[in-house]
Amino acid sequence: MKRVGLTGGIATGKSHVRAVFEALGVPTIDADLLAHKAVAPGSATFEAVKTRFGPTVLDPAGGLDRRKLGSVVFADPQARKDLEAIIHPQVVEAIDRWFASLDSQAHPFAIADVPLLYEASRERDYDVVIVTACELPTQIRRVMARDNITEAEARQRIAAQLPIEEKVRRADHVIRTDGLLASTNAQVHEVYKRLSSA
């Protein structure tokens, strides 16, 4: 089975693109969801995060306050590296198990949505990489709306990732999400056809 990595910048439409592939019958998995599960209260990963970042990143119930943790790691590259070192191995292992569990006869390829694929140097884990991309002003607007943050905070989060131009340069397939949804969907269908027949 072909392992396909789906990545792109923050708020460049990965979730929508993944949903369209899913509607076409392609098995998909979301690394962000796996990361959330990995830090469930009581887990070893949660304890490691708590030990590294202290009680200031917890909510009143003792769980992880993602907003507080986000404001710490997006402002401090070392803190971000430390968090990734705690969570990434769990996510990589879960994705590997998931690919191994799929029926390769039924599915010529499956997709893992991995936002930090290039940043974590995981591109070699995949046979094909798809990158979603949009113009910077669109990206900033989407991040501000989605996360309810200021433009400065949105720019900080975008700057914490590899530039989108670099991701596009390295990609096997690029899906632009600036235009109408119909245009994005048509690009997904085109990539689906290519991957199904390859």
Residue pairs with C-beta under 8 A, 6 or more apart in sequence:
1 99
1 102
1 104
1 107
1 108
1 109
1 110
2 108
2 109
2 110
2 127
2 128
2 195
2 198
3 99
3 109
3 110
3 112
3 125
3 126
3 127
3 128
4 109
4 110
4 111
4 112
4 126
4 127
4 128
4 129
4 130
4 195
5 111
5 112
5 114
5 117
5 122
5 123
5 125
5 126
5 128
5 129
5 130
6 14
6 17
6 18
6 21
6 28
6 111
6 112
6 113
6 114
6 129
6 130
6 132
7 14
7 113
7 114
7 115
7 116
7 117
7 118
7 129
7 130
7 131
7 132
7 167
8 14
8 115
8 131
8 132
8 133
8 164
8 167
9 132
9 133
9 134
9 139
9 158
9 161
9 164
9 167
10 115
10 139
10 143
10 157
10 158
10 161
11 139
11 142
11 143
11 146
12 132
12 133
12 134
12 139
12 142
12 164
12 177
13 132
13 134
13 175
13 177
13 184
14 113
14 115
14 132
15 30
15 113
16 177
16 181
16 184
17 130
17 132
17 175
17 177
17 184
17 188
18 28
18 30
18 111
18 113
20 184
20 185
20 188
20 189
21 28
21 111
21 188
21 192
22 28
24 188
24 189
24 192
25 107
26 107
26 109
26 110
26 111
26 192
27 102
27 107
27 110
27 111
28 110
28 111
28 112
28 113
29 94
29 95
29 98
29 110
29 111
29 112
29 113
30 113
31 91
31 95
31 112
31 113
31 114
31 115
31 116
32 113
32 115
34 90
34 91
34 94
34 95
35 87
35 90
35 91
37 94
38 45
38 87
38 90
38 91
38 94
39 45
39 46
39 49
39 64
39 87
40 46
41 62
41 63
41 64
45 86
45 87
45 90
46 64
48 86
49 57
49 64
49 69
49 83
49 86
49 87
50 57
50 58
52 82
52 83
52 86
53 69
53 72
53 79
53 83
56 68
56 72
57 64
57 65
57 68
57 69
57 72
58 64
58 65
58 68
59 65
59 68
69 83
70 147
70 157
71 153
72 79
73 79
73 80
73 83
74 80
74 153
74 156
74 157
74 160
75 156
77 160
80 160
84 116
84 119
84 120
88 116
88 120
91 114
92 122
92 125
95 112
95 114
95 125
98 112
99 110
99 112
102 110
108 195
108 196
108 198
109 127
109 128
109 195
109 196
111 130
112 126
114 120
114 122
115 161
116 122
116 161
117 123
117 126
117 129
118 162
118 166
118 167
118 170
119 161
119 162
123 129
123 170
128 172
128 173
128 195
129 170
129 171
129 172
129 173
130 171
130 172
130 173
130 174
130 175
130 191
131 164
131 167
131 168
131 170
131 171
131 173
131 174
131 175
132 174
132 175
132 176
132 177
133 164
133 167
133 168
133 174
133 175
133 176
133 177
134 142
134 164
134 176
134 177
134 178
135 178
136 158
136 164
138 177
138 178
139 154
139 158
139 164
140 151
140 154
140 155
140 158
143 149
143 154
143 157
143 158
144 150
144 151
144 153
144 154
147 153
147 154
147 157
149 157
168 174
173 191
173 194
175 184
175 187
175 188
175 191
176 183
176 184
176 187
177 184
